[in-house]
């Protein structure tokens, strides 16, 4: 059985020795927000944020 690898590389990017978060964190609980076309959604506390253009 293969061991699972956490796909952290999708959430972070290292550039010039700096860790850049690719995804926004939930202001309420600190979880990563799910990216959608026109909104961001937290699956943990159900926080919803609309993207402004
Ligand atoms: Zn949340």
PDB file of the backbone (N, CA, C, O) and the ligand in Angstrom, with CONECT records:
HET     ZN  A 101       1
ATOM      1  N   UNK A   1       0.837  -1.205   0.000  1.00  0.00           N
ATOM      2  CA  UNK A   1       0.000   0.000   0.000  1.00  0.00           C
ATOM      3  C   UNK A   1       0.878   1.264   0.000  1.00  0.00           C
ATOM      4  O   UNK A   1       1.793   1.416   0.808  1.00  0.00           O
ATOM      5  N   UNK A   2       0.565   2.130  -0.912  1.00  0.00           N
ATOM      6  CA  UNK A   2       1.332   3.377  -1.002  1.00  0.00           C
ATOM      7  C   UNK A   2       0.910   4.347   0.110  1.00  0.00           C
ATOM      8  O   UNK A   2      -0.259   4.435   0.484  1.00  0.00           O
ATOM      9  N   UNK A   3       1.886   5.047   0.603  1.00  0.00           N
ATOM     10  CA  UNK A   3       1.535   6.050   1.611  1.00  0.00           C
ATOM     11  C   UNK A   3       1.085   7.344   0.932  1.00  0.00           C
ATOM     12  O   UNK A   3       1.557   7.710  -0.144  1.00  0.00           O
ATOM     13  N   UNK A   4       0.190   7.992   1.580  1.00  0.00           N
ATOM     14  CA  UNK A   4      -0.380   9.219   1.015  1.00  0.00           C
ATOM     15  C   UNK A   4       0.590  10.387   1.148  1.00  0.00           C
ATOM     16  O   UNK A   4       1.267  10.548   2.163  1.00  0.00           O
ATOM     17  N   UNK A   5       0.638  11.185   0.106  1.00  0.00           N
ATOM     18  CA  UNK A   5       1.415  12.416   0.194  1.00  0.00           C
ATOM     19  C   UNK A   5       0.452  13.600   0.209  1.00  0.00           C
ATOM     20  O   UNK A   5      -0.484  13.687  -0.586  1.00  0.00           O
ATOM     21  N   UNK A   6       0.711  14.472   1.111  1.00  0.00           N
ATOM     22  CA  UNK A   6      -0.143  15.657   1.230  1.00  0.00           C
ATOM     23  C   UNK A   6       0.189  16.606   0.086  1.00  0.00           C
ATOM     24  O   UNK A   6       1.356  16.902  -0.174  1.00  0.00           O
ATOM     25  N   UNK A   7      -0.826  17.066  -0.577  1.00  0.00           N
ATOM     26  CA  UNK A   7      -0.614  17.936  -1.740  1.00  0.00           C
ATOM     27  C   UNK A   7      -0.414  19.379  -1.316  1.00  0.00           C
ATOM     28  O   UNK A   7      -1.139  20.281  -1.736  1.00  0.00           O
ATOM     29  N   UNK A   8       0.579  19.567  -0.481  1.00  0.00           N
ATOM     30  CA  UNK A   8       0.865  20.902   0.043  1.00  0.00           C
ATOM     31  C   UNK A   8       1.428  21.812  -1.047  1.00  0.00           C
ATOM     32  O   UNK A   8       1.310  23.035  -0.967  1.00  0.00           O
ATOM     33  N   UNK A   9       2.043  21.204  -2.069  1.00  0.00           N
ATOM     34  CA  UNK A   9       2.627  22.011  -3.144  1.00  0.00           C
ATOM     35  C   UNK A   9       1.572  22.759  -3.940  1.00  0.00           C
ATOM     36  O   UNK A   9       1.877  23.696  -4.678  1.00  0.00           O
ATOM     37  N   UNK A  10       0.346  22.339  -3.783  1.00  0.00           N
ATOM     38  CA  UNK A  10      -0.732  23.046  -4.468  1.00  0.00           C
ATOM     39  C   UNK A  10      -1.157  24.281  -3.693  1.00  0.00           C
ATOM     40  O   UNK A  10      -1.734  25.220  -4.241  1.00  0.00           O
ATOM     41  N   UNK A  11      -0.856  24.250  -2.403  1.00  0.00           N
ATOM     42  CA  UNK A  11      -1.307  25.343  -1.558  1.00  0.00           C
ATOM     43  C   UNK A  11      -0.219  26.390  -1.339  1.00  0.00           C
ATOM     44  O   UNK A  11      -0.497  27.544  -1.015  1.00  0.00           O
ATOM     45  N   UNK A  12       1.025  25.956  -1.524  1.00  0.00           N
ATOM     46  CA  UNK A  12       2.135  26.878  -1.298  1.00  0.00           C
ATOM     47  C   UNK A  12       3.069  26.898  -2.501  1.00  0.00           C
ATOM     48  O   UNK A  12       3.181  25.921  -3.242  1.00  0.00           O
ATOM     49  N   UNK A  13       3.715  27.998  -2.670  1.00  0.00           N
ATOM     50  CA  UNK A  13       4.704  28.139  -3.723  1.00  0.00           C
ATOM     51  C   UNK A  13       5.919  28.847  -3.133  1.00  0.00           C
ATOM     52  O   UNK A  13       5.784  29.860  -2.446  1.00  0.00           O
ATOM     53  N   UNK A  14       7.094  28.312  -3.403  1.00  0.00           N
ATOM     54  CA  UNK A  14       8.288  28.950  -2.847  1.00  0.00           C
ATOM     55  C   UNK A  14       8.976  29.758  -3.939  1.00  0.00           C
ATOM     56  O   UNK A  14       9.360  29.230  -4.982  1.00  0.00           O
ATOM     57  N   UNK A  15       9.117  31.027  -3.677  1.00  0.00           N
ATOM     58  CA  UNK A  15       9.703  31.942  -4.640  1.00  0.00           C
ATOM     59  C   UNK A  15      10.674  32.865  -3.911  1.00  0.00           C
ATOM     60  O   UNK A  15      10.289  33.564  -2.974  1.00  0.00           O
ATOM     61  N   UNK A  16      11.918  32.865  -4.340  1.00  0.00           N
ATOM     62  CA  UNK A  16      12.961  33.690  -3.709  1.00  0.00           C
ATOM     63  C   UNK A  16      13.019  33.459  -2.192  1.00  0.00           C
ATOM     64  O   UNK A  16      13.084  34.404  -1.405  1.00  0.00           O
ATOM     65  N   UNK A  17      12.995  32.180  -1.807  1.00  0.00           N
ATOM     66  CA  UNK A  17      13.042  31.777  -0.398  1.00  0.00           C
ATOM     67  C   UNK A  17      11.860  32.279   0.431  1.00  0.00           C
ATOM     68  O   UNK A  17      11.909  32.310   1.661  1.00  0.00           O
ATOM     69  N   UNK A  18      10.819  32.662  -0.262  1.00  0.00           N
ATOM     70  CA  UNK A  18       9.624  33.097   0.452  1.00  0.00           C
ATOM     71  C   UNK A  18       8.488  32.134   0.141  1.00  0.00           C
ATOM     72  O   UNK A  18       8.311  31.690  -0.993  1.00  0.00           O
ATOM     73  N   UNK A  19       7.739  31.830   1.166  1.00  0.00           N
ATOM     74  CA  UNK A  19       6.593  30.954   0.946  1.00  0.00           C
ATOM     75  C   UNK A  19       5.383  31.815   0.606  1.00  0.00           C
ATOM     76  O   UNK A  19       4.963  32.672   1.383  1.00  0.00           O
ATOM     77  N   UNK A  20       4.848  31.562  -0.556  1.00  0.00           N
ATOM     78  CA  UNK A  20       3.688  32.323  -1.013  1.00  0.00           C
ATOM     79  C   UNK A  20       2.470  31.419  -0.959  1.00  0.00           C
ATOM     80  O   UNK A  20       2.458  30.322  -1.518  1.00  0.00           O
ATOM     81  N   UNK A  21       1.475  31.891  -0.293  1.00  0.00           N
ATOM     82  CA  UNK A  21       0.228  31.130  -0.243  1.00  0.00           C
ATOM     83  C   UNK A  21      -0.540  31.361  -1.529  1.00  0.00           C
ATOM     84  O   UNK A  21      -0.809  32.501  -1.908  1.00  0.00           O
ATOM     85  N   UNK A  22      -0.891  30.275  -2.196  1.00  0.00           N
ATOM     86  CA  UNK A  22      -1.635  30.403  -3.439  1.00  0.00           C
ATOM     87  C   UNK A  22      -3.123  30.567  -3.186  1.00  0.00           C
ATOM     88  O   UNK A  22      -3.872  31.076  -4.020  1.00  0.00           O
ATOM     89  N   UNK A  23      -3.519  30.123  -2.023  1.00  0.00           N
ATOM     90  CA  UNK A  23      -4.945  30.211  -1.726  1.00  0.00           C
ATOM     91  C   UNK A  23      -5.175  31.021  -0.469  1.00  0.00           C
ATOM     92  O   UNK A  23      -4.370  31.001   0.462  1.00  0.00           O
ATOM     93  N   UNK A  24      -6.256  31.713  -0.460  1.00  0.00           N
ATOM     94  CA  UNK A  24      -6.596  32.554   0.682  1.00  0.00           C
ATOM     95  C   UNK A  24      -7.064  31.726   1.865  1.00  0.00           C
ATOM     96  O   UNK A  24      -7.662  30.661   1.713  1.00  0.00           O
ATOM     97  N   UNK A  25      -6.775  32.240   3.028  1.00  0.00           N
ATOM     98  CA  UNK A  25      -7.225  31.569   4.236  1.00  0.00           C
ATOM     99  C   UNK A  25      -8.522  32.183   4.727  1.00  0.00           C
ATOM    100  O   UNK A  25      -8.793  33.369   4.536  1.00  0.00           O
ATOM    101  N   UNK A  26      -9.294  31.355   5.350  1.00  0.00           N
ATOM    102  CA  UNK A  26     -10.557  31.805   5.918  1.00  0.00           C
ATOM    103  C   UNK A  26     -10.293  32.754   7.085  1.00  0.00           C
ATOM    104  O   UNK A  26      -9.538  32.414   7.996  1.00  0.00           O
ATOM    105  N   UNK A  27     -10.906  33.942   7.070  1.00  0.00           N
ATOM    106  CA  UNK A  27     -10.681  34.886   8.170  1.00  0.00           C
ATOM    107  C   UNK A  27     -11.330  34.443   9.474  1.00  0.00           C
ATOM    108  O   UNK A  27     -11.013  34.964  10.543  1.00  0.00           O
ATOM    109  N   UNK A  28     -12.226  33.494   9.381  1.00  0.00           N
ATOM    110  CA  UNK A  28     -12.938  33.053  10.578  1.00  0.00           C
ATOM    111  C   UNK A  28     -12.252  31.884  11.276  1.00  0.00           C
ATOM    112  O   UNK A  28     -12.121  31.877  12.500  1.00  0.00           O
ATOM    113  N   UNK A  29     -11.810  30.885  10.487  1.00  0.00           N
ATOM    114  CA  UNK A  29     -11.247  29.696  11.136  1.00  0.00           C
ATOM    115  C   UNK A  29      -9.829  29.364  10.655  1.00  0.00           C
ATOM    116  O   UNK A  29      -9.195  28.471  11.216  1.00  0.00           O
ATOM    117  N   UNK A  30      -9.317  30.059   9.631  1.00  0.00           N
ATOM    118  CA  UNK A  30      -7.935  29.857   9.201  1.00  0.00           C
ATOM    119  C   UNK A  30      -7.721  28.708   8.243  1.00  0.00           C
ATOM    120  O   UNK A  30      -6.577  28.396   7.914  1.00  0.00           O
ATOM    121  N   UNK A  31      -8.779  28.069   7.784  1.00  0.00           N
ATOM    122  CA  UNK A  31      -8.651  26.992   6.803  1.00  0.00           C
ATOM    123  C   UNK A  31      -8.488  27.584   5.403  1.00  0.00           C
ATOM    124  O   UNK A  31      -8.790  28.753   5.165  1.00  0.00           O
ATOM    125  N   UNK A  32      -8.009  26.760   4.499  1.00  0.00           N
ATOM    126  CA  UNK A  32      -7.917  27.221   3.123  1.00  0.00           C
ATOM    127  C   UNK A  32      -9.305  27.335   2.521  1.00  0.00           C
ATOM    128  O   UNK A  32     -10.164  26.479   2.729  1.00  0.00           O
ATOM    129  N   UNK A  33      -9.507  28.404   1.775  1.00  0.00           N
ATOM    130  CA  UNK A  33     -10.793  28.605   1.133  1.00  0.00           C
ATOM    131  C   UNK A  33     -10.818  27.905  -0.213  1.00  0.00           C
ATOM    132  O   UNK A  33      -9.823  27.891  -0.937  1.00  0.00           O
ATOM    133  N   UNK A  34     -11.947  27.334  -0.535  1.00  0.00           N
ATOM    134  CA  UNK A  34     -12.121  26.707  -1.836  1.00  0.00           C
ATOM    135  C   UNK A  34     -12.298  27.770  -2.897  1.00  0.00           C
ATOM    136  O   UNK A  34     -13.086  28.701  -2.731  1.00  0.00           O
ATOM    137  N   UNK A  35     -11.553  27.629  -4.002  1.00  0.00           N
ATOM    138  CA  UNK A  35     -11.630  28.619  -5.065  1.00  0.00           C
ATOM    139  C   UNK A  35     -12.730  28.254  -6.048  1.00  0.00           C
ATOM    140  O   UNK A  35     -12.776  27.141  -6.573  1.00  0.00           O
ATOM    141  N   UNK A  36     -13.593  29.192  -6.277  1.00  0.00           N
ATOM    142  CA  UNK A  36     -14.633  29.019  -7.276  1.00  0.00           C
ATOM    143  C   UNK A  36     -14.576  30.202  -8.230  1.00  0.00           C
ATOM    144  O   UNK A  36     -13.828  31.159  -8.028  1.00  0.00           O
ATOM    145  N   UNK A  37     -15.383  30.106  -9.270  1.00  0.00           N
ATOM    146  CA  UNK A  37     -15.323  31.099 -10.333  1.00  0.00           C
ATOM    147  C   UNK A  37     -15.498  32.524  -9.823  1.00  0.00           C
ATOM    148  O   UNK A  37     -14.716  33.412 -10.164  1.00  0.00           O
ATOM    149  N   UNK A  38     -16.507  32.736  -9.018  1.00  0.00           N
ATOM    150  CA  UNK A  38     -16.759  34.100  -8.564  1.00  0.00           C
ATOM    151  C   UNK A  38     -16.862  34.209  -7.044  1.00  0.00           C
ATOM    152  O   UNK A  38     -17.319  35.221  -6.512  1.00  0.00           O
ATOM    153  N   UNK A  39     -16.432  33.155  -6.358  1.00  0.00           N
ATOM    154  CA  UNK A  39     -16.503  33.212  -4.895  1.00  0.00           C
ATOM    155  C   UNK A  39     -15.498  32.263  -4.260  1.00  0.00           C
ATOM    156  O   UNK A  39     -14.962  31.372  -4.918  1.00  0.00           O
ATOM    157  N   UNK A  40     -15.255  32.465  -2.998  1.00  0.00           N
ATOM    158  CA  UNK A  40     -14.416  31.560  -2.223  1.00  0.00           C
ATOM    159  C   UNK A  40     -15.259  31.012  -1.084  1.00  0.00           C
ATOM    160  O   UNK A  40     -16.070  31.726  -0.494  1.00  0.00           O
ATOM    161  N   UNK A  41     -15.061  29.757  -0.789  1.00  0.00           N
ATOM    162  CA  UNK A  41     -15.918  29.120   0.193  1.00  0.00           C
ATOM    163  C   UNK A  41     -15.106  28.279   1.162  1.00  0.00           C
ATOM    164  O   UNK A  41     -14.219  27.525   0.761  1.00  0.00           O
ATOM    165  N   UNK A  42     -15.419  28.417   2.429  1.00  0.00           N
ATOM    166  CA  UNK A  42     -14.778  27.601   3.460  1.00  0.00           C
ATOM    167  C   UNK A  42     -15.680  26.423   3.783  1.00  0.00           C
ATOM    168  O   UNK A  42     -16.819  26.592   4.220  1.00  0.00           O
ATOM    169  N   UNK A  43     -15.151  25.228   3.561  1.00  0.00           N
ATOM    170  CA  UNK A  43     -15.935  24.021   3.822  1.00  0.00           C
ATOM    171  C   UNK A  43     -16.037  23.697   5.298  1.00  0.00           C
ATOM    172  O   UNK A  43     -16.839  22.856   5.704  1.00  0.00           O
ATOM    173  N   UNK A  44     -15.232  24.359   6.089  1.00  0.00           N
ATOM    174  CA  UNK A  44     -15.193  24.053   7.514  1.00  0.00           C
ATOM    175  C   UNK A  44     -16.241  24.836   8.300  1.00  0.00           C
ATOM    176  O   UNK A  44     -17.007  24.266   9.077  1.00  0.00           O
ATOM    177  N   UNK A  45     -16.262  26.152   8.085  1.00  0.00           N
ATOM    178  CA  UNK A  45     -17.208  26.975   8.843  1.00  0.00           C
ATOM    179  C   UNK A  45     -18.253  27.622   7.941  1.00  0.00           C
ATOM    180  O   UNK A  45     -19.093  28.391   8.407  1.00  0.00           O
ATOM    181  N   UNK A  46     -18.197  27.305   6.637  1.00  0.00           N
ATOM    182  CA  UNK A  46     -19.175  27.767   5.644  1.00  0.00           C
ATOM    183  C   UNK A  46     -19.122  29.266   5.391  1.00  0.00           C
ATOM    184  O   UNK A  46     -20.111  29.886   5.003  1.00  0.00           O
ATOM    185  N   UNK A  47     -17.950  29.825   5.620  1.00  0.00           N
ATOM    186  CA  UNK A  47     -17.752  31.232   5.294  1.00  0.00           C
ATOM    187  C   UNK A  47     -17.761  31.387   3.780  1.00  0.00           C
ATOM    188  O   UNK A  47     -17.156  30.588   3.066  1.00  0.00           O
ATOM    189  N   UNK A  48     -18.442  32.408   3.294  1.00  0.00           N
ATOM    190  CA  UNK A  48     -18.544  32.637   1.859  1.00  0.00           C
ATOM    191  C   UNK A  48     -18.092  34.058   1.531  1.00  0.00           C
ATOM    192  O   UNK A  48     -18.511  35.027   2.164  1.00  0.00           O
ATOM    193  N   UNK A  49     -17.239  34.153   0.538  1.00  0.00           N
ATOM    194  CA  UNK A  49     -16.691  35.458   0.151  1.00  0.00           C
ATOM    195  C   UNK A  49     -16.820  35.610  -1.350  1.00  0.00           C
ATOM    196  O   UNK A  49     -16.410  34.728  -2.105  1.00  0.00           O
ATOM    197  N   UNK A  50     -17.383  36.714  -1.783  1.00  0.00           N
ATOM    198  CA  UNK A  50     -17.520  36.941  -3.214  1.00  0.00           C
ATOM    199  C   UNK A  50     -16.336  37.725  -3.749  1.00  0.00           C
ATOM    200  O   UNK A  50     -15.861  38.674  -3.125  1.00  0.00           O
ATOM    201  N   UNK A  51     -15.874  37.311  -4.909  1.00  0.00           N
ATOM    202  CA  UNK A  51     -14.741  37.986  -5.533  1.00  0.00           C
ATOM    203  C   UNK A  51     -15.229  39.268  -6.185  1.00  0.00           C
ATOM    204  O   UNK A  51     -16.250  39.293  -6.872  1.00  0.00           O
ATOM    205  N   UNK A  52     -14.484  40.315  -5.954  1.00  0.00           N
ATOM    206  CA  UNK A  52     -14.799  41.591  -6.606  1.00  0.00           C
ATOM    207  C   UNK A  52     -13.866  41.769  -7.785  1.00  0.00           C
ATOM    208  O   UNK A  52     -12.681  41.445  -7.716  1.00  0.00           O
ATOM    209  N   UNK A  53     -14.406  42.278  -8.841  1.00  0.00           N
ATOM    210  CA  UNK A  53     -13.606  42.401 -10.059  1.00  0.00           C
ATOM    211  C   UNK A  53     -13.156  43.812 -10.309  1.00  0.00           C
ATOM    212  O   UNK A  53     -12.472  44.077 -11.298  1.00  0.00           O
TER     213      UNK A  53
HETATM  214 ZN    ZN A 101     -13.690  28.924   7.808  1.00  0.00          ZN
END
